[in-house]
Amino acid sequence: MEITVTDVSDEQRYEARIDGDLAGYASYLRGVGNVLVLTHTEILPGYEGRGVASTLIRGVLDDARHRQRKVVPVCPFVTRFLDRHGAEYGDLIHDASTGAPPE
C-alpha cells in the first residue's frame, strides 16, 4: 500500500491517496507569513487503522519543513502526533502567542 500526500492549495488541504483514491485529508488555514494553521484531519471510512493519518501528517510536516514553513497545531490529532514526535518536528511549531518559534 503506497500512500501519497499532496498539497491541494486551492482547497487549503493536504490529501492522502492510496492507489489514486482519496483516503483522507488535513485541512489548514494560511496564517501570517509562512505559517500554516492545521485545523482538522479526516480519514475516510475504510481507511481507518491503516496508518493513513500518521503518514498524512508526516507528509504535511515534511512539506512544511521543505518550504520553510511553521505550523500551528489546532487539530487534536496533529497535537498528539507532535507530542510523540517532538524531537523530529518540534522545530516546526510556531508560537502563536508571541509570533515567534519556540526556543
N, C-alpha and C positions, 0 to 999 in steps of 0.2 A: 504494500500500500504506500503510494507516494503522495504526500501532501504538499501542495504548492501554495505559497502565500503571496498575495499580490495587493498592492495599494490601489484601490479604486477611488482616486481622489475626488472625482465628481460626486460620489456618494458619501464621501468622508468616512470610508471604512476600508479595512483590510479584509480580504476574503481568503478563506481556506478552501481549496478544491481538491477533491480526490477523483482521479481519472476524469477531470473536466467538470465534475458535478460539484455544485456548491455544498459544502459540508458545514460551514459556519462563517461567522464574521465578527470583527471587533470594530465597533463604531468609535469615532473620535470627533472632536471639535478642534479647529485650529486656534491655538492661543496666540498671544503676542509673540512676535519674533519666530523663532524656530521651536515653538512649544506645541506639543500635541496633548490634548486632554482626552485620555482614554476613558470613555463613558460606559461602554457596555460590550459584553462578549456573549454571543449566542451560538450554540451548536445545534444544528438541525436534528430532528428526530431520526434515529437510525445510525447516527454518528457519535452519540454519547459514549463515553467509556473507552474510547479508542485512541486517546492521546491527542485528539484534534485541537482542543483548546490550548493545551500547553505548547504544541507545535506552532499554532497560530500566534500566540503571544510572544514566543521566542522569535518568530519571524518579524513581528512588528518591532520588537526591541532591537533586533539586529539591523533592521532597515533604519530605525531612528539613529542608531549609532553611525551607520554608513553616511547618513545625510546630516550628521552633526546636530541632531535634534535632542531636546529634552522632553520628558513626559511627565504628566500629572496623572497619577493613577486614581481615578474615581470609581471605576468598576471594581467590585469586591474580588472577582477572580484575579484581576491583574494585581491588586494589592497583595493577595495571598501568594501569587507567583513571585512577586518581588521580595516578599518576606523570606521565601525559601531560596531565592537565587540572588540575594543582595550582593554577594561577593562578585558575581558576574555582571550584574546590571545596575547596581546601586548608583553608579556614576551618571546614569541617565535621568535620575529623578530630579525634577525641577521643584524647588521650594516655592510654592505659590504664595506663601505668606510674606516672603521677603523679596520675591522676584529674582532670587539667586539660587544657583545649585547648592546642595548641601556641601559642607566642608568635609 
